[in-house]
Amino acid sequence: MAGTESRDAMSETAAGREALVIRAFVGLADTLVDDYDVIDLLDRLAGYSVELLAAEAAGILLGDAESTLRVVATTNEQVEWMELLQLQAEGGPCVDCYRSGVPVSVTDLADAALRWPRFIAALTQRGTYGSVHALPLRLRPRGQAIGTLNLFRHQPGPLPEADLALGQALADVATVGILSERAVRRGEVVSEQLQVALNSRIVIEQAKGVLAQIHGVNTDEAFNLLRSYARSHQQRLGEVAQAITEDPTSLPDLTTPHPT
């Protein structure tokens, strides 16, 4: 009897995960329409990655027209700090993944001091995550990366192979969303699309600061307000952010302080 219950529970768990996987791919595919919002696509990718994979947090880096990496999506402020730290140190698993175009897994960051001394030295002062797994947003068949999906775990240890494969599949779908079909076939990066996404990210960061000040919340909560408003009103994140930075009074239902 106990064995039957155990098998039933495992079956329900597998069915639930399958449903989540389907929802993730459908959700990403739904954004692949004319005039879609690249930042919203990448934010969904980061969120699905944490929901589906054995990772506590995720971040996404994207290269600009000069192949300079920028942070475009994170699931929390701590991950954004780690991503920026790697960019400042000019080294780390996510940076190496972008440069090589192949996955980079570091099961224990404490053992990586010789490989990335500046990054690890700064990281140990904060005691954040124990392992990082970086997956390329890659062009086929050349293997060139336009960015990286980065999965963070609190404890050291490997990420299951099935999770790595699923994470790469999610990253591949997002890559197609960033690039035009013709550019994918020719192996060329559409730099204009990448730059639009990066410019939108700057405006979004400014809007997060405005909302955080107005509502007395942290930037993670401010971004949740911004994202929820954009999705519920079927507007692009960048457009809502631009409106907030130019004139907060133009969106009173979003920028009016909550009563205390």
RAMOGI-V398653 format. One line per field, one symbol per residue. ss: DSSP state (h for helix, s for strand, l for the rest). phi: phi as a letter, one per 40 degrees, with the letter a starting at -180 (. if undefined). burial: + if it has 16 or more other ideal C-beta (glycine too) atoms within 10 Angstrom, else -. Layout:
ss: ???
phi: ???
burial: ???
This chain:
ss: lhhhhhhhhhhhhhhhhhhhhhhhhhhhhhlllllllhhhhhhhhhhhhhhhllllssssssslllllssssssllhhhhhhhhhhhhhlllhhhhhhhhlllsssllhhhlllllhhhhhhhhllllllssssssssllllllssssssssslllllllhhhhhhhhhhhhhhhhhhllhhhhhhllllhhhhhhhhhhhhhhhhhhhhhhhhhlllhhhhhhhhhhhhhhllllhhhhhhhhhhlhhhhhhhhlllll
phi: .cccccccccccccccccccccccccccccccbdgcccccdcccdccccccbbcbcaaabbbccccgccbcbaacacccccccccccccfaidcccccccgbdbbbcacccbcccbdccccccccbfcbcabbbbccbcbccgcbbiabbbbbcbciccddcccccccccccccccccbcccccccgbcccccccccccccccccccdcccccccgbcccccccccccccccbfbcdcccccccccadccbccbbcdccc
burial: --------------------+--+---+--+-----++++++++++++++-+++++++++++++----++++++++-++++++-+++-+-+++++++++-+-++-++-+--+---+--++-++----++++++++++++----++++++++++-----+---++-+++-++++++++++----+----++--++--++-++-+++-++-+++-++-+----++-+++-++----++++-++++++--+--+--++-----
